[in-house]
Amino acid sequence: MKLLIHGRNLELTPALREYTQSKLERAIQHFEDMVKEADVHLSVARNPSVPQQTAEVTVFANGTVIRAQERSENLYASIDLVASKLCRQLRRYKERHSDHHHSPGHRASSTPTTEAVIDEAPIDGSLLDGKEAHLPSPGVRRKYFTMPPMSVEQARHQLDLIDHDFYLFREQESGQLQVIYRRNHGGYGVIQARD
């Protein structure tokens, strides 16, 4: 598994890197055949009166993005919490995937090796092909993802896995971009363009 660890407003000490790596390896150990890459962002709030320390993990499992985020007053506690949450989400994904995707042609990939990568590691060029590198305006964070067509039900499953309130997807039948979101009073909603 390729592991990228980034820090914001903190020094990434070898002890912190080692702790993060060991916790994530333990959380992912039963799902190594699915997980190819994990991206970890550790951050500390700039305001000293707000003791908020965040651990955010994005995992790429068989083309699916699974995201977990936890905050607490202690960064090590945040790492513990996010590792537990990620393990639960991977278990849920694997259960759904095995229930719905059994076929004679399905086979597991070989078990990858674990590799720690330092912050200066180059970004995978396939995500940025054809795009010019430039700094976004302050407060804007850009993300690039492949968007294979999917049904609304598949998008709802993705929404449950990424730990966000909404999920942007390309609808299978129309090919249009749509947004599925959690409604405040329960259930889900879909936003789509009117023709």
C-alpha positions in Angstrom: 0.0 0.0 0.0 1.2 3.5 -0.9 0.9 5.8 2.1 1.2 9.6 1.8 1.2 11.6 5.1 0.9 15.4 5.1 1.0 17.8 8.0 -0.5 21.3 8.3 0.5 23.7 11.1 2.6 21.0 12.7 5.9 19.2 12.4 5.7 15.7 11.2 8.1 14.0 13.5 9.3 10.4 12.8 7.3 9.2 15.9 4.1 10.8 14.5 4.7 9.3 11.1 5.4 5.8 12.6 2.3 6.0 14.9 0.1 7.0 12.0 1.5 4.3 9.7 1.1 1.6 12.3 -2.5 2.6 13.1 -3.5 2.7 9.5 -1.8 -0.6 8.6 -3.6 -2.2 11.5 -7.0 -0.7 10.4 -6.4 -1.8 6.8 -4.8 -5.2 7.4 -7.9 -7.2 6.5 -8.5 -5.1 3.4 -5.0 -5.1 1.8 -6.2 -6.8 -1.3 -8.5 -3.8 -2.0 -6.6 -0.8 -0.8 -3.8 0.5 -3.1 -3.3 4.0 -1.7 -4.0 6.0 1.4 -3.6 9.8 1.7 -3.4 11.1 5.3 -3.8 14.8 6.3 -2.9 15.7 9.9 -3.6 19.2 11.0 -3.7 21.4 14.1 -6.0 24.5 14.4 -4.0 27.8 14.2 -6.1 29.4 16.9 -4.7 28.3 20.3 -8.0 28.9 22.0 -9.5 26.1 19.8 -7.7 22.9 20.7 -8.8 21.1 17.6 -6.5 18.5 16.0 -7.7 16.7 12.9 -6.8 13.4 11.2 -8.3 12.9 7.7 -7.7 9.8 5.6 -8.7 9.2 2.0 -8.3 5.6 0.8 -8.5 4.4 -2.8 -10.0 0.9 -2.8 -10.7 -0.8 -6.1 -11.5 2.5 -7.8 -13.7 3.6 -4.9 -12.9 6.6 -2.7 -13.4 6.1 1.0 -12.9 9.0 3.4 -12.9 9.4 7.1 -12.2 12.4 9.3 -12.0 12.8 13.1 -11.2 15.8 15.4 -10.3 15.9 19.0 -8.1 17.8 21.4 -5.2 15.3 20.9 -3.8 14.4 17.5 -2.9 10.9 18.6 -6.5 10.4 19.7 -7.7 11.8 16.4 -5.5 9.2 14.6 -7.0 6.4 16.7 -10.6 7.5 16.0 -10.0 7.9 12.3 -8.4 4.5 12.0 -11.4 2.9 13.8 -13.8 4.8 11.6 -11.9 3.8 8.4 -11.9 0.1 9.4 -15.7 0.2 9.9 -16.2 1.9 6.5 -13.9 -0.6 4.7 -15.8 -3.5 6.4 -19.1 -2.0 5.2 -17.7 -1.5 1.7 -16.4 -5.1 1.5 -19.7 -6.5 2.8 -21.6 -4.6 0.1 -19.1 -5.4 -2.6 -19.0 -9.1 -1.9 -22.8 -9.3 -1.6 -23.4 -7.5 -5.0 -20.4 -8.3 -7.1 -19.9 -12.1 -7.0 -19.2 -13.4 -10.5 -17.1 -16.2 -12.0 -14.7 -13.7 -13.5 -14.1 -11.8 -10.2 -10.6 -12.3 -8.7 -8.6 -10.6 -6.0 -5.5 -8.8 -6.8 -2.1 -9.7 -5.3 -1.3 -8.3 -1.9 0.7 -5.0 -2.2 3.7 -4.1 0.0 3.6 -1.2 2.4 5.7 1.8 1.6 6.0 5.1 3.5 6.3 8.2 1.3 7.6 11.5 2.6 5.7 14.8 1.9 8.0 15.7 -1.0 6.8 12.8 -3.1 5.7 13.7 -6.6 2.0 13.7 -7.3 0.7 11.0 -9.6 0.8 12.6 -13.0 -2.3 10.7 -14.2 -4.6 12.9 -12.1 -3.1 16.1 -13.6 -2.7 15.1 -17.3 -3.6 18.0 -19.5 -3.9 20.4 -16.6 -1.7 23.4 -15.9 -0.2 23.7 -12.4 -1.2 27.0 -10.7 -2.0 28.1 -7.2 -5.8 28.5 -6.5 -7.1 31.6 -4.8 -7.0 31.4 -1.0 -9.6 29.2 0.6 -10.2 27.1 -2.6 -9.2 23.5 -2.6 -9.4 21.6 -5.9 -9.8 17.9 -6.2 -9.7 15.8 -9.4 -11.4 12.4 -9.6 -12.4 10.1 -12.4 -16.1 9.9 -12.6 -17.3 6.6 -14.0 -21.1 6.6 -14.7 -23.2 5.1 -11.9 -26.8 4.8 -10.8 -28.3 6.9 -8.1 -28.2 3.9 -5.7 -24.5 3.4 -6.4 -23.9 7.1 -5.7 -25.8 6.8 -2.4 -23.5 3.9 -1.4 -20.5 6.1 -2.3 -21.9 9.0 -0.2 -22.1 6.6 2.8 -18.4 5.7 2.3 -16.9 9.2 2.0 -18.2 10.8 5.2 -19.4 14.0 3.4 -22.9 15.5 3.2 -23.0 15.3 -0.6 -21.5 13.4 -3.5 -21.1 14.6 -7.1 -21.4 11.8 -9.7 -22.1 11.2 -13.4 -25.5 9.6 -13.8 -25.5 6.4 -15.8 -28.4 6.9 -18.1 -28.2 10.6 -19.0 -24.4 11.0 -18.5 -25.1 14.3 -16.7 -23.4 15.4 -13.5 -25.7 15.2 -10.5 -25.3 15.7 -6.7 -26.8 13.4 -4.1 -27.0 14.8 -0.6 -28.2 13.9 2.9 -31.4 15.7 3.9 -31.5 17.4 7.3 -34.6 15.5 8.3 -33.5 12.1 7.0 -33.3 10.5 3.6 -31.5 11.7 0.5 -32.0 14.3 -2.3 -30.6 14.6 -5.8 -29.8 17.8 -7.6 -29.8 17.7 -11.4 -29.7 20.3 -14.2 -33.0 21.1 -15.8 -33.0 20.8 -19.6 
